[in-house]
Amino acid sequence: MKIDSIEVVERVTEEHVEKTPTYKEIKPFADKKPVTHVIGQTKILGIINQKGGVGKSTTAVNLAAALGSAGKQVLLVDLDPQGNATSGLGIDKGEITRCIYDLLLNDTPLHEVIIPDVAPGLDLVPATINLAGAEVELVSEMARENRLKDTLGSLRGKYDYILIDCPPSLGLLTVNALVASDKLIIPIQCEFYALEGVTKLLDSMKRVKSRLNPSLDIFGILLTMYDGRTMLARQVAKEVRSFFGKQVFETIIPRTVKLSEAPSYGLPITEYDPHGRGAESYTALAKEVINRG
């Protein structure tokens, strides 16, 4: 059957237009909506796994949005030079004038960097490509491991949760996240080699705990990209639960098309597909996070 080339071009163009995100307005922090509840003790949670492609940024964006939807005040810190959490929340990185790089290396005031109300109850410290040079530039800085901790310390009592989306590496940016975090959430995908690299991450965590951050510990292990139809996924989930025990969240994040699509529209899953399996899973995870205290 012959296909009209114009029809193909039009269809491809249509699909491209549909997947182009509608960027949110970058508002000044002074325009932030007032907080309507009393904020207790701030919890700073690093979302970390040195292995890429495990659903780390997906979890950072969607857990932050789900906590915000649950009535919490949340700040998401994008510490990954790829800036996936930033674009996944509908922020045009080309329009950002100040980012996490400026906080770490230029001592820029927080109110000049935080983008308020990117989703209900959710503010963002964005990342741009500038952050890629931070690893090298931090080497010569005084107290380089404490830069992020010192920056976020002033926000305790202003947010219920501060989530840090860490880069998929164990460099100085990740060390900064380990020092700044109270606890860690470690996403592990339900695929072959799921535990690969986790041992090295745990070793790094122990070194930071013993030398720089005595309170650092695992808050929870999160199983992601789960496909219950496969024997492999079920075996990996069983293996992870056997290894980590009660540290593993009851909630399992399924592998769904909607979760993969949402970032291309610049929306968290709670807004893109609020009644789907992905949104239900992250809403359940948010409840678990709140219940763990």
C-alpha positions as CSV (number, residue, x, y, z in Angstrom):
1,M,0.0,0.0,0.0
2,K,1.4,3.4,-1.0
3,I,1.6,5.9,1.8
4,D,1.3,9.6,0.9
5,S,4.6,11.2,2.0
6,I,2.8,14.4,3.0
7,E,0.5,12.4,5.3
8,V,3.5,10.9,6.9
9,V,5.2,14.2,7.5
10,E,2.0,15.7,8.9
11,R,1.5,12.7,11.3
12,V,5.1,12.9,12.5
13,T,4.8,16.7,12.9
14,E,1.6,16.2,14.9
15,E,3.2,13.6,17.2
16,H,6.2,16.0,17.7
17,V,3.9,18.9,18.6
18,E,2.0,16.7,21.0
19,K,5.1,15.8,22.8
20,T,6.5,19.3,23.1
21,P,6.2,20.4,26.7
22,T,4.4,23.6,27.6
23,Y,7.0,25.3,29.7
24,K,6.0,26.9,33.0
25,E,6.6,30.5,33.8
26,I,9.7,31.0,35.9
27,K,8.3,33.1,38.7
28,P,10.4,34.9,41.3
29,F,10.4,33.5,44.8
30,A,8.6,36.6,46.0
31,D,5.5,35.3,44.1
32,K,5.4,32.0,46.0
33,K,2.0,31.1,47.4
34,P,1.8,31.3,51.2
35,V,2.2,28.1,53.2
36,T,-1.1,27.2,54.8
37,H,0.1,24.7,57.4
38,V,2.6,24.5,60.3
39,I,5.8,22.9,59.1
40,G,7.5,20.6,61.6
41,Q,11.0,19.1,61.4
42,T,12.4,19.2,57.9
43,K,13.6,15.9,56.4
44,I,16.3,16.1,53.7
45,L,16.2,12.9,51.6
46,G,18.8,12.1,48.9
47,I,17.5,10.0,46.0
48,I,20.6,8.2,44.9
49,N,22.0,5.4,42.8
50,Q,25.3,5.6,41.0
51,K,23.8,3.3,38.3
52,G,22.0,5.3,35.6
53,G,18.6,4.4,34.2
54,V,17.0,3.1,37.4
55,G,14.2,5.6,37.7
56,K,16.0,8.0,40.0
57,S,14.9,11.3,38.5
58,T,11.5,9.9,37.8
59,T,11.2,9.1,41.4
60,A,12.5,12.5,42.5
61,V,10.0,14.4,40.4
62,N,7.0,12.2,41.1
63,L,7.5,11.5,44.8
64,A,8.1,15.3,45.3
65,A,4.8,16.0,43.4
66,A,2.9,13.3,45.3
67,L,4.1,14.7,48.7
68,G,3.0,18.2,47.5
69,S,-0.4,16.8,46.5
70,A,-0.6,15.3,50.0
71,G,-0.5,18.7,51.5
72,K,3.3,18.8,52.3
73,Q,5.6,21.7,51.4
74,V,8.4,20.2,49.3
75,L,11.6,21.5,47.7
76,L,13.2,19.4,45.0
77,V,16.9,20.1,44.4
78,D,18.2,19.0,41.0
79,L,21.8,18.1,41.5
80,D,22.2,16.2,38.3
81,P,24.0,18.0,35.5
82,Q,21.6,16.4,33.0
83,G,18.8,18.5,34.6
84,N,16.2,15.8,34.0
85,A,14.2,16.8,37.1
86,T,14.2,20.4,35.9
87,S,12.9,19.7,32.4
88,G,10.6,17.0,33.8
89,L,8.7,19.7,35.7
90,G,8.2,21.8,32.7
91,I,11.1,24.3,33.2
92,D,12.9,25.5,30.1
93,K,16.6,25.2,31.1
94,G,17.5,27.8,28.4
95,E,15.5,30.4,30.3
96,I,17.1,29.8,33.7
97,T,19.4,32.6,34.9
98,R,20.5,31.1,38.2
99,C,20.7,27.4,39.2
100,I,22.2,25.0,41.8
101,Y,25.7,25.8,40.3
102,D,25.4,29.4,41.5
103,L,24.4,28.2,45.0
104,L,27.4,25.9,45.3
105,L,30.1,28.1,43.7
106,N,28.9,31.7,43.5
107,D,27.2,32.0,46.9
108,T,24.1,33.2,45.2
109,P,21.2,33.8,47.7
110,L,18.6,31.0,47.8
111,H,15.7,33.2,46.9
112,E,17.4,34.1,43.6
113,V,17.5,30.4,42.6
114,I,14.4,28.7,43.9
115,I,11.5,28.5,41.4
116,P,8.3,28.4,43.4
117,D,5.1,26.5,42.8
118,V,6.2,24.3,39.8
119,A,3.4,21.9,41.1
120,P,1.1,22.1,44.1
121,G,3.2,22.4,47.2
122,L,6.4,22.0,45.2
123,D,9.3,24.4,44.7
124,L,12.4,23.6,42.6
125,V,16.1,24.4,42.7
126,P,16.9,23.8,39.0
127,A,20.0,22.5,37.3
128,T,21.6,23.6,34.0
129,I,24.6,22.4,32.0
130,N,26.7,24.8,34.0
131,L,26.6,22.1,36.8
132,A,28.8,19.8,34.7
133,G,31.9,21.9,35.5
134,A,31.1,21.9,39.3
135,E,32.9,18.7,40.0
136,V,36.3,20.2,38.9
137,E,35.7,23.6,40.3
138,L,34.7,22.3,43.7
139,V,38.1,20.6,44.2
140,S,39.8,23.9,45.0
141,E,37.1,25.2,47.2
142,M,37.3,25.4,51.0
143,A,35.0,22.9,52.8
144,R,34.0,21.6,49.4
145,E,32.0,18.6,50.8
146,N,29.8,20.9,52.9
147,R,28.7,23.4,50.3
148,L,25.2,21.9,49.8
149,K,24.7,21.2,53.5
150,D,25.5,24.8,54.4
151,T,23.2,26.1,51.7
152,L,20.2,23.9,52.6
153,G,20.6,24.4,56.4
154,S,18.9,27.7,56.3
155,L,15.7,26.1,54.8
156,R,15.1,23.8,57.8
157,G,11.7,24.7,59.2
158,K,10.5,26.1,55.9
159,Y,9.8,22.8,54.1
160,D,8.4,19.5,55.3
161,Y,10.7,17.6,52.8
162,I,13.7,18.6,50.8
163,L,14.5,15.9,48.1
164,I,17.8,15.9,46.3
165,D,18.0,14.3,42.9
166,C,21.7,13.0,42.8
167,P,23.8,12.5,39.8
168,P,24.5,8.9,38.6
169,S,28.1,9.0,39.9
170,L,30.1,9.0,43.1
171,G,31.9,12.3,42.6
172,L,32.0,15.5,44.6
173,L,28.4,16.5,43.8
174,T,27.2,13.1,45.2
175,V,29.4,13.5,48.3
176,N,27.8,16.9,48.8
177,A,24.4,15.3,48.7
178,L,25.5,12.5,51.1
179,V,26.7,15.2,53.6
180,A,23.6,17.3,53.2
181,S,21.0,14.4,53.5
182,D,19.5,13.1,56.7
183,K,18.6,9.8,55.0
184,L,18.8,8.2,51.5
185,I,16.2,6.7,49.2
186,I,17.8,4.2,46.8
187,P,15.8,3.2,43.7
188,I,16.7,-0.2,42.4
189,Q,15.2,-1.4,39.1
190,C,13.7,-4.9,38.8
191,E,16.1,-6.0,36.1
192,F,19.3,-8.1,35.7
193,Y,22.3,-6.7,37.6
194,A,19.9,-4.8,39.8
195,L,22.2,-4.8,42.8
196,E,25.3,-3.9,40.7
197,G,27.0,-0.9,42.1
198,V,24.8,-0.7,45.2
199,T,27.6,-2.3,47.3
200,K,30.0,0.5,46.2
201,L,27.3,3.1,47.0
202,L,26.8,1.6,50.5
203,D,30.6,1.7,51.0
204,S,30.6,5.4,50.1
205,M,27.7,6.0,52.4
206,K,29.5,4.4,55.3
207,R,32.7,6.5,54.7
208,V,30.7,9.7,54.7
209,K,28.7,8.5,57.8
210,S,31.9,7.8,59.7
211,R,33.7,11.0,58.7
212,L,31.3,13.8,57.7
213,N,27.6,12.9,58.5
214,P,27.1,10.6,61.5
215,S,23.3,10.6,61.1
216,L,23.3,9.4,57.5
217,D,21.4,6.2,56.9
218,I,19.1,4.5,54.5
219,F,15.5,5.8,54.6
220,G,14.2,3.3,52.2
221,I,14.9,1.0,49.2
222,L,12.5,1.5,46.3
223,L,11.8,-1.2,43.6
224,T,11.2,0.5,40.2
225,M,10.4,-0.6,36.7
226,Y,8.6,-3.6,37.9
227,D,6.8,-5.9,35.4
228,G,5.0,-8.6,37.3
229,R,4.5,-10.6,34.1
230,T,8.2,-11.6,34.1
231,M,9.8,-14.2,36.3
232,L,13.0,-12.0,36.4
233,A,11.2,-9.0,37.9
234,R,9.6,-11.2,40.6
235,Q,13.0,-12.9,41.4
236,V,14.8,-9.5,41.6
237,A,12.1,-8.1,44.0
238,K,12.4,-11.2,46.2
239,E,16.2,-10.9,46.2
240,V,16.2,-7.2,47.1
241,R,13.7,-7.8,49.9
242,S,15.7,-10.7,51.2
243,F,18.9,-8.6,51.2
244,F,17.5,-5.3,52.7
245,G,14.5,-6.6,54.7
246,K,12.2,-3.9,56.1
247,Q,14.2,-1.1,54.6
248,V,12.4,-1.9,51.3
249,F,9.2,0.1,50.7
250,E,6.0,-1.9,50.3
251,T,5.1,0.2,47.3
252,I,6.6,-1.0,44.0
253,I,6.8,1.3,41.0
254,P,5.5,-0.4,37.9
255,R,6.9,0.0,34.4
256,T,4.3,2.0,32.5
257,V,4.2,4.0,29.3
258,K,2.6,7.0,31.0
259,L,5.5,7.3,33.5
260,S,7.9,7.3,30.5
261,E,5.8,9.9,28.6
262,A,5.2,12.4,31.4
263,P,8.6,14.1,31.3
264,S,8.2,14.9,27.6
265,Y,5.1,17.0,28.6
266,G,6.9,18.6,31.5
267,L,4.4,17.2,34.0
268,P,4.7,14.9,37.0
269,I,2.6,11.7,36.7
270,T,0.1,13.1,39.3
271,E,-0.9,15.7,36.7
272,Y,-0.2,13.9,33.5
273,D,-2.1,10.7,34.3
274,P,-3.6,11.2,37.8
275,H,-5.7,8.0,37.8
276,G,-3.2,5.7,36.3
277,R,-1.0,3.0,37.9
278,G,2.1,5.2,38.0
279,A,0.3,8.1,39.9
280,E,-1.3,5.6,42.2
281,S,2.1,4.0,43.0
282,Y,3.8,7.3,43.8
283,T,0.8,8.5,45.8
284,A,1.1,5.3,47.9
285,L,4.9,5.8,48.2
286,A,4.3,9.4,49.5
287,K,2.0,8.0,52.2
288,E,4.8,5.5,53.1
289,V,7.4,8.2,53.3
290,I,5.1,10.3,55.5
291,N,4.3,7.3,57.8
292,R,8.0,6.5,58.2
293,G,8.4,9.9,59.8
